[in-house]
Amino acid sequence: MAINALEKKVVRRLKKAVQAYARHRGWSDDDYQLYLRLNLDWLSVHMIIVGKDFPGRGPHGRSQLVREFLKNELADEPNIRDALGLSLLTFEELEDEAPLGSEFVDVQDL
């Protein structure tokens, strides 16, 4: 997938924020994966973080904790922060779910 300069900036910034979260959780590079769907024409970024586990109770509770962390990490990039949609899956949940849509790209492929 070819991406333009603005998309590269968004991808790099989100990757950096998720790497900070991974360090905070004590995760190694093998403990998480990051998928993105960018639609900058609509100022929309949907990010899926697949990880070995997430703190919090239930989907909303665990999502809220990650959102708060990312909100702080992205404080210097309000446009990216405000455009961000977030989903969390464990590796087990990813195996049980339908495959991610083709519009989601593994950040390592970019």
SEDRENSE-975224 format. One record per residue (C-alpha): x, y, z; residue in three letters; chain. Coordinates in nm, 4 decimals, m for minus. Layout:
// residues N
{{X Y Z} "ALA" "A"}
...
//
This chain:
// residues 110
{{0.0000 0.0000 0.0000} "MET" "A"}
{{0.1465 0.3350 m0.1034} "ALA" "A"}
{{0.0889 0.6131 0.1454} "ILE" "A"}
{{0.1447 0.9859 0.1205} "ASN" "A"}
{{0.3471 1.2095 0.3536} "ALA" "A"}
{{0.0538 1.3008 0.5791} "LEU" "A"}
{{m0.0466 0.9370 0.6169} "GLU" "A"}
{{0.3151 0.8475 0.7025} "LYS" "A"}
{{0.3139 1.1121 0.9756} "LYS" "A"}
{{m0.0086 0.9761 1.1226} "VAL" "A"}
{{0.1155 0.6162 1.1075} "VAL" "A"}
{{0.4491 0.7021 1.2689} "ARG" "A"}
{{0.2857 0.9023 1.5470} "ARG" "A"}
{{0.0320 0.6320 1.6272} "LEU" "A"}
{{0.2980 0.3636 1.6156} "LYS" "A"}
{{0.5102 0.5655 1.8585} "LYS" "A"}
{{0.2135 0.6081 2.0963} "ALA" "A"}
{{0.1332 0.2363 2.0888} "VAL" "A"}
{{0.4998 0.1494 2.1434} "GLN" "A"}
{{0.4915 0.3690 2.4554} "ALA" "A"}
{{0.1805 0.1840 2.5732} "TYR" "A"}
{{0.3508 m0.1501 2.5075} "ALA" "A"}
{{0.6537 m0.0436 2.7128} "ARG" "A"}
{{0.4183 0.0734 2.9890} "HIS" "A"}
{{0.2559 m0.2731 2.9911} "ARG" "A"}
{{0.5936 m0.4499 2.9793} "GLY" "A"}
{{0.5155 m0.6030 2.6399} "TRP" "A"}
{{0.7798 m0.7196 2.3953} "SER" "A"}
{{0.7375 m0.6611 2.0208} "ASP" "A"}
{{0.5804 m1.0077 1.9917} "ASP" "A"}
{{0.3129 m0.9266 2.2495} "ASP" "A"}
{{0.1107 m0.6928 2.0282} "TYR" "A"}
{{0.0159 m0.6031 1.6712} "GLN" "A"}
{{m0.1181 m0.2773 1.5342} "LEU" "A"}
{{m0.3639 m0.2425 1.2457} "TYR" "A"}
{{m0.4861 0.0831 1.0958} "LEU" "A"}
{{m0.7539 0.1999 0.8580} "ARG" "A"}
{{m0.6857 0.5552 0.7437} "LEU" "A"}
{{m0.9371 0.7838 0.5780} "ASN" "A"}
{{m0.7827 1.1259 0.6071} "LEU" "A"}
{{m1.0318 1.2731 0.3609} "ASP" "A"}
{{m1.2885 1.2159 0.6369} "TRP" "A"}
{{m1.0384 1.2805 0.9190} "LEU" "A"}
{{m1.0887 0.9270 1.0408} "SER" "A"}
{{m0.8375 0.6768 1.1729} "VAL" "A"}
{{m0.9472 0.3424 1.3100} "HIS" "A"}
{{m0.6824 0.1558 1.5045} "MET" "A"}
{{m0.6988 m0.2012 1.6246} "ILE" "A"}
{{m0.4484 m0.3061 1.8872} "ILE" "A"}
{{m0.4145 m0.6809 1.9274} "VAL" "A"}
{{m0.2369 m0.7670 2.2499} "GLY" "A"}
{{m0.1762 m1.0522 2.4865} "LYS" "A"}
{{m0.3979 m0.8919 2.7522} "ASP" "A"}
{{m0.5474 m0.5598 2.8565} "PHE" "A"}
{{m0.6233 m0.4252 3.2043} "PRO" "A"}
{{m0.9753 m0.3330 3.3051} "GLY" "A"}
{{m1.3058 m0.5099 3.3353} "ARG" "A"}
{{m1.5059 m0.5776 3.0213} "GLY" "A"}
{{m1.4565 m0.4263 2.6779} "PRO" "A"}
{{m1.5498 m0.0734 2.7852} "HIS" "A"}
{{m1.3299 m0.0739 3.0948} "GLY" "A"}
{{m1.0207 m0.1974 2.9184} "ARG" "A"}
{{m1.0795 0.0324 2.6225} "SER" "A"}
{{m1.1137 0.3321 2.8540} "GLN" "A"}
{{m0.7760 0.2670 3.0178} "LEU" "A"}
{{m0.5987 0.2439 2.6823} "VAL" "A"}
{{m0.7819 0.5510 2.5503} "ARG" "A"}
{{m0.6673 0.7557 2.8498} "GLU" "A"}
{{m0.3078 0.6489 2.7975} "PHE" "A"}
{{m0.3212 0.7319 2.4248} "LEU" "A"}
{{m0.4974 1.0625 2.4956} "LYS" "A"}
{{m0.2001 1.1669 2.7061} "ASN" "A"}
{{0.0530 1.0326 2.4562} "GLU" "A"}
{{m0.1156 1.2197 2.1704} "LEU" "A"}
{{m0.1684 1.5461 2.3593} "ALA" "A"}
{{0.0712 1.7180 2.1165} "ASP" "A"}
{{m0.1311 1.5917 1.8167} "GLU" "A"}
{{m0.4961 1.6834 1.8859} "PRO" "A"}
{{m0.6019 1.6286 1.5225} "ASN" "A"}
{{m0.4783 1.2702 1.5306} "ILE" "A"}
{{m0.6130 1.2096 1.8818} "ARG" "A"}
{{m0.9576 1.3429 1.7920} "ASP" "A"}
{{m0.9782 1.1421 1.4681} "ALA" "A"}
{{m0.8923 0.8147 1.6393} "LEU" "A"}
{{m1.1302 0.5239 1.6734} "GLY" "A"}
{{m0.9960 0.2372 1.8823} "LEU" "A"}
{{m1.0682 m0.1334 1.9083} "SER" "A"}
{{m0.8856 m0.3803 2.1290} "LEU" "A"}
{{m0.8576 m0.7534 2.0794} "LEU" "A"}
{{m0.6533 m1.0186 2.2502} "THR" "A"}
{{m0.4781 m1.2690 2.0255} "PHE" "A"}
{{m0.7353 m1.5257 2.1360} "GLU" "A"}
{{m1.0240 m1.2961 2.0419} "GLU" "A"}
{{m0.8653 m1.2281 1.7036} "LEU" "A"}
{{m0.8570 m1.6012 1.6329} "GLU" "A"}
{{m1.2258 m1.6315 1.7310} "ASP" "A"}
{{m1.3384 m1.3260 1.5301} "GLU" "A"}
{{m1.3954 m1.2995 1.1593} "ALA" "A"}
{{m1.0812 m1.1838 0.9763} "PRO" "A"}
{{m1.0088 m0.8132 0.9827} "LEU" "A"}
{{m1.1368 m0.6340 0.6750} "GLY" "A"}
{{m0.8955 m0.5767 0.3897} "SER" "A"}
{{m0.9057 m0.2027 0.4615} "GLU" "A"}
{{m0.7062 m0.2643 0.7805} "PHE" "A"}
{{m0.3325 m0.2686 0.7239} "VAL" "A"}
{{m0.0707 m0.4158 0.9548} "ASP" "A"}
{{0.1519 m0.1215 1.0457} "VAL" "A"}
{{0.4581 m0.3417 0.9963} "GLN" "A"}
{{0.3589 m0.3638 0.6270} "ASP" "A"}
{{0.3804 0.0153 0.5868} "LEU" "A"}
//
